[in-house]
Amino acid sequence: MRKLILGSVGAFLLVCATGLHYAVPRVSVVQVVGVEVKRADAGGGTRDVYMIQSLSRDGSAVRVFRNEDAPVYLKFNAADLQTRAAAFARGVTPPTVAVRHYGWRIPFLSVFPNALSIREVPADYRHVPVLAITLYAGLFALPLIAWRLLPGRRRPAPTAPARSRPESVRRSDPADPGRQSDWFDTDHPVQTGRSDGGSEGPSGGSDAGGGDA
Protein backbone atom coordinates (compact mmCIF):
# COMPACT_ATOMS: atom_id res chain seq x y z
CA MET A 1 0.00 0.00 0.00
CA ARG A 2 2.82 2.37 0.85
CA LYS A 3 4.53 1.73 -2.49
CA LEU A 4 1.25 2.40 -4.29
CA ILE A 5 0.83 5.74 -2.52
CA LEU A 6 4.42 6.76 -3.23
CA GLY A 7 4.06 5.75 -6.87
CA SER A 8 0.83 7.75 -7.23
CA VAL A 9 2.42 10.82 -5.65
CA GLY A 10 5.47 10.49 -7.90
CA ALA A 11 3.30 10.22 -11.02
CA PHE A 12 1.26 13.25 -9.93
CA LEU A 13 4.41 15.31 -9.40
CA LEU A 14 5.78 14.25 -12.78
CA VAL A 15 2.58 15.28 -14.58
CA CYS A 16 2.47 18.63 -12.76
CA ALA A 17 6.15 19.32 -13.45
CA THR A 18 5.66 18.52 -17.15
CA GLY A 19 2.67 20.85 -17.36
CA LEU A 20 4.57 23.63 -15.62
CA HIS A 21 7.55 23.22 -17.94
CA TYR A 22 5.27 23.68 -20.93
CA ALA A 23 3.04 26.47 -19.62
CA VAL A 24 5.33 28.63 -17.48
CA PRO A 25 6.91 31.39 -19.62
CA ARG A 26 10.70 31.43 -19.82
CA VAL A 27 13.23 33.70 -21.50
CA SER A 28 15.78 32.94 -24.22
CA VAL A 29 18.56 35.43 -24.96
CA VAL A 30 19.18 35.36 -28.73
CA GLN A 31 19.86 37.46 -31.82
CA VAL A 32 17.03 37.74 -34.36
CA VAL A 33 18.27 37.03 -37.90
CA GLY A 34 15.02 36.85 -39.86
CA VAL A 35 11.23 36.67 -39.92
CA GLU A 36 8.77 34.95 -42.22
CA VAL A 37 5.12 34.04 -42.65
CA LYS A 38 4.53 30.31 -42.86
CA ARG A 39 1.45 28.63 -44.28
CA ALA A 40 0.15 25.98 -41.87
CA ASP A 41 -2.73 23.51 -41.98
CA ALA A 42 -5.61 24.22 -39.62
CA GLY A 43 -8.80 22.14 -39.44
CA GLY A 44 -8.97 21.16 -43.09
CA GLY A 45 -7.84 24.61 -44.26
CA THR A 46 -4.73 26.75 -44.07
CA ARG A 47 -3.68 29.76 -42.05
CA ASP A 48 -0.72 32.10 -41.90
CA VAL A 49 1.61 31.81 -38.93
CA TYR A 50 4.28 34.38 -38.09
CA MET A 51 7.73 32.88 -37.48
CA ILE A 52 10.78 34.47 -35.81
CA GLN A 53 14.20 33.04 -36.66
CA SER A 54 17.09 33.58 -34.27
CA LEU A 55 20.51 32.35 -33.19
CA SER A 56 22.11 32.03 -29.78
CA ARG A 57 24.60 34.74 -28.84
CA ASP A 58 27.58 32.62 -29.87
CA GLY A 59 25.82 31.42 -33.04
CA SER A 60 26.00 27.75 -32.06
CA ALA A 61 22.26 27.06 -31.67
CA VAL A 62 19.24 27.89 -33.83
CA ARG A 63 16.03 29.02 -32.15
CA VAL A 64 12.80 29.40 -34.11
CA PHE A 65 9.63 30.77 -32.51
CA ARG A 66 6.09 30.99 -33.75
CA ASN A 67 4.24 34.23 -33.13
CA GLU A 68 0.52 33.79 -32.50
CA ASP A 69 -2.02 35.46 -30.26
CA ALA A 70 -2.46 33.72 -26.90
CA PRO A 71 -5.56 34.89 -24.99
CA VAL A 72 -4.58 32.85 -21.92
CA TYR A 73 -1.42 34.97 -21.63
CA LEU A 74 -3.27 38.17 -22.63
CA LYS A 75 -1.34 38.42 -25.87
CA PHE A 76 -3.26 39.97 -28.76
CA ASN A 77 -0.48 41.82 -30.62
CA ALA A 78 1.16 39.17 -32.78
CA ALA A 79 1.44 41.56 -35.75
CA ASP A 80 3.14 44.25 -33.64
CA LEU A 81 5.57 41.72 -32.21
CA GLN A 82 6.42 40.52 -35.72
CA THR A 83 7.19 44.07 -36.84
CA ARG A 84 9.52 44.63 -33.88
CA ALA A 85 11.33 41.35 -34.56
CA ALA A 86 11.77 42.37 -38.22
CA ALA A 87 13.31 45.67 -37.09
CA PHE A 88 15.84 43.82 -34.92
CA ALA A 89 16.79 41.59 -37.88
CA ARG A 90 17.56 44.48 -40.29
CA GLY A 91 20.83 45.57 -38.72
CA VAL A 92 24.21 44.40 -39.92
CA THR A 93 24.94 43.22 -36.39
CA PRO A 94 21.68 42.09 -34.83
CA PRO A 95 21.28 43.28 -31.23
CA THR A 96 20.91 40.89 -28.33
CA VAL A 97 17.26 40.44 -27.40
CA ALA A 98 15.33 38.54 -24.76
CA VAL A 99 12.41 36.54 -26.13
CA ARG A 100 9.80 35.53 -23.57
CA HIS A 101 8.00 32.40 -24.72
CA TYR A 102 6.25 29.21 -23.65
CA GLY A 103 5.90 25.74 -25.15
CA TRP A 104 8.28 23.17 -26.61
CA ARG A 105 10.25 22.70 -29.78
CA ILE A 106 9.47 19.25 -31.24
CA PRO A 107 11.13 18.98 -34.68
CA PHE A 108 9.43 15.81 -35.99
CA LEU A 109 6.01 17.29 -35.15
CA SER A 110 6.87 20.79 -36.44
CA VAL A 111 5.97 22.26 -33.04
CA PHE A 112 7.54 25.59 -32.04
CA PRO A 113 7.41 27.62 -28.82
CA ASN A 114 5.17 30.68 -28.99
CA ALA A 115 6.83 34.07 -28.44
CA LEU A 116 5.03 36.37 -26.00
CA SER A 117 7.30 39.42 -26.02
CA ILE A 118 10.67 40.58 -27.28
CA ARG A 119 12.97 43.32 -25.99
CA GLU A 120 16.55 44.43 -26.43
CA VAL A 121 18.98 43.62 -23.60
CA PRO A 122 22.73 44.08 -22.97
CA ALA A 123 25.08 41.56 -24.56
CA ASP A 124 26.03 40.09 -21.16
CA TYR A 125 22.44 39.81 -19.91
CA ARG A 126 21.64 36.83 -17.70
CA HIS A 127 18.05 35.96 -16.90
CA VAL A 128 17.06 34.43 -13.55
CA PRO A 129 13.76 32.49 -13.81
CA VAL A 130 12.33 33.56 -10.45
CA LEU A 131 8.75 32.55 -11.29
CA ALA A 132 9.72 29.06 -12.46
CA ILE A 133 11.94 28.46 -9.42
CA THR A 134 9.16 29.55 -7.07
CA LEU A 135 6.54 27.34 -8.72
CA TYR A 136 8.78 24.26 -8.82
CA ALA A 137 9.82 24.75 -5.20
CA GLY A 138 6.19 25.08 -4.13
CA LEU A 139 5.20 22.00 -6.15
CA PHE A 140 7.76 19.77 -4.47
CA ALA A 141 7.29 21.34 -1.02
CA LEU A 142 3.54 20.68 -0.84
CA PRO A 143 3.83 16.85 -0.57
CA LEU A 144 6.48 17.19 2.13
CA ILE A 145 4.28 19.56 4.12
CA ALA A 146 1.27 17.26 3.72
CA TRP A 147 3.37 14.27 4.83
CA ARG A 148 4.49 16.12 7.95
CA LEU A 149 0.90 17.09 8.80
CA LEU A 150 -0.52 13.56 8.61
CA PRO A 151 -2.11 12.49 11.94
CA GLY A 152 0.07 9.40 12.20
CA ARG A 153 3.23 11.45 11.76
CA ARG A 154 2.55 13.84 14.64
CA ARG A 155 4.62 13.38 17.76
CA PRO A 156 3.15 14.14 21.18
CA ALA A 157 4.41 17.32 22.73
CA PRO A 158 6.92 16.71 25.53
CA THR A 159 5.46 17.25 28.99
CA ALA A 160 7.41 18.65 31.89
CA PRO A 161 7.90 16.24 34.82
CA ALA A 162 5.66 16.85 37.81
CA ARG A 163 7.43 18.77 40.54
CA SER A 164 7.01 17.32 44.03
CA ARG A 165 6.19 19.62 46.91
CA PRO A 166 8.92 20.24 49.49
CA GLU A 167 8.75 17.98 52.54
CA SER A 168 8.39 20.89 54.98
CA VAL A 169 5.44 22.34 53.07
CA ARG A 170 3.78 18.95 52.64
CA ARG A 171 3.97 18.12 56.36
CA SER A 172 2.55 21.51 57.38
CA ASP A 173 -0.46 21.23 55.07
CA PRO A 174 -3.36 19.48 56.90
CA ALA A 175 -5.16 18.85 53.59
CA ASP A 176 -2.27 16.85 52.19
CA PRO A 177 -3.18 13.12 52.24
CA GLY A 178 0.51 12.29 52.38
CA ARG A 179 0.69 13.78 55.84
CA GLN A 180 -1.83 11.25 57.21
CA SER A 181 -0.11 8.34 55.54
CA ASP A 182 3.18 9.38 57.13
CA TRP A 183 1.53 9.34 60.57
CA PHE A 184 0.15 5.82 60.07
CA ASP A 185 3.48 4.56 58.79
CA THR A 186 5.29 5.74 61.94
CA ASP A 187 5.44 3.56 65.11
CA HIS A 188 3.88 5.31 68.14
CA PRO A 189 4.12 4.00 71.81
CA VAL A 190 0.84 2.85 73.36
CA GLN A 191 0.25 3.70 77.08
CA THR A 192 -1.74 1.09 79.09
CA GLY A 193 -2.06 2.96 82.44
CA ARG A 194 -1.61 6.29 84.14
CA SER A 195 1.88 7.20 85.19
CA ASP A 196 0.85 8.86 88.55
CA GLY A 197 -0.07 5.54 90.28
CA GLY A 198 -3.78 6.42 90.70
CA SER A 199 -4.97 3.38 88.80
CA GLU A 200 -4.83 -0.03 90.33
CA GLY A 201 -3.55 -2.93 88.37
CA PRO A 202 -4.51 -6.58 88.75
CA SER A 203 -1.61 -7.30 91.08
CA GLY A 204 -2.68 -4.56 93.53
CA GLY A 205 -6.11 -6.10 94.00
CA SER A 206 -4.74 -9.54 94.84
CA ASP A 207 -2.34 -8.10 97.42
CA ALA A 208 -5.16 -6.33 99.21
CA GLY A 209 -7.20 -9.46 99.40
CA GLY A 210 -4.29 -11.37 100.89
CA GLY A 211 -3.84 -8.80 103.68
CA ASP A 212 -7.45 -9.05 104.79
CA ALA A 213 -7.16 -12.76 105.11
Sequence and secondary structure as in RCSB ss.txt:
>XXXX:A:sequence
MRKLILGSVGAFLLVCATGLHYAVPRVSVVQVVGVEVKRADAGGGTRDVYMIQSLSRDGSAVRVFRNEDAPVYLK
FNAADLQTRAAAFARGVTPPTVAVRHYGWRIPFLSVFPNALSIREVPADYRHVPVLAITLYAGLFALPLIAWRLL
PGRRRPAPTAPARSRPESVRRSDPADPGRQSDWFDTDHPVQTGRSDGGSEGPSGGSDAGGGDA
>XXXX:A:secstr
 HHHHHHHHHHHHHHHHHHHHHHS EEEEEEEEEEEEEEEEETTEEEEEEEEEEEETTS  EEEEEE  BGGGTB
  HHHHHHHHHHHHSSSS  EEEEEEES  BGGGTB  EEEEEEE  TT     HHHHHHHHHHHHHHHHHHHTS
GGG             HHHHHH TT HHHHHHHHHS      S TTS S  HHHHHHHHHHH 
